[in-house]
Amino acid sequence: TPAGAQGMNTGIQDGYNLAWKLASVLRGEAGAQLLESYNEERLENAKDLLRTTDRFFQFGASPDAFISFFRTQVFPHIAGYALGFEAVKKFVFPRVSQIGINYRNSSLSETLPVGGGFNVKAGDRMPYFEISGASVYEKLKEPKFHLVTFFDGGTAPENPLENLANEWLDFHQFPLFPHVAEIFGTGKTFSLVLRPDNYIGLITQENTPEYLTNYLQKISV
């Protein structure tokens, strides 16, 4: 059922959200206060899941004759017809799979300049797109932080941010075009920090070590 799939996916995301934070603390890469962000980021989703599950249970278990008739004779046809529309699929899939969840209000999320410039914000899940014919997730699959710069020229420039790479943070440079500029809503060079759970922690057009180190210190202190 959609509610069951949603619950399973929620459990997986709960585990991943907590796991990378626990690992960072146990390895001495972050302070124990990082663990406080787990409840901050996941509690609202847990409440939403509970509300959704309750509605599905009431619909599925109600002895009311009219609801029973609608559940067995009408709803399957409506659902099957509706899911034939691409717009409905795009609405339902992110909710059931839980990839539509964002952490924009998390203390771990920073968009610079504040609130401006990007279609994708800090706290959003990294969108899917391809780089040189391969999924961006394939290139960023290591379970660590990723510092990524998307550059607007034809040739990757020398980048001082590369010096920030270490054991728990790797560095990548990709071209803005043809996909990234459209998805993120900017044609200018920008950088982001991708968390181990594929959510964007920081996104900024201020491509200087100062902004990146300030953010990383907030995570690691």
C-alpha positions, 0 to 999 in steps of 0.5 A: 500500500502507499502508506506501507511504502511511505512508512518503509521509506521513512524508516530508511531515511530516519536510519540514514539521517541518524547514521551519518551523524553518529558516524561523524561524531564517533570518528571525531569529525563533529561534536555531539550537538550534531545529533540534535539535528536528527530530531529537528529534521525528522520529527515533522516528517514523522508527524506527517507520516502518522497523520497519513497512516491514520487516514489510510487505516481509517479508510481501509478498515472502516465498516461503513457500508458506503466507504466499503463499497467506495473502497472496493468498487470505485477507488481502484478505478479512480486511482488507476485512471489518475496514475495514468497522468504524468502530473499525478505520478510526479505528485505521488512518487516524491511523497511515497518515496520520501524524496520530496522531503526537504530540510530547508529550515534545518540549522544545517542548511544555508543558502547564500545569499539568504533566500536568493538566486536558486531554484534549488535551496539548501536543505533540498535533496540533490536533484537527479541529472547526468554528467557526461552520460552518468548519474550525478549520484554515481559520481558522488556515491561515497558516504561522506561530504562532497564539496562540488563547484559547478563552473560556467566556462568550457574548461575547469578553472583552478579552484582554491576550494580544492584545498579544503578536501580532507578525509571526510570531504572530497572535491568535485568540479562539473560544468554548468551546462547543459543541465545544471544551469536550468535545474538550479536556475543560475548561469553563474559559477556556484558551489555546494556542500552535499551531505552524506545523505544526498541533501544539500547543506550549503549552496552559494555563489560566494566561491571563496574558502571563507564561506565554505570553512565557516559552514564546515566549522559549524558542522564539525565543532 
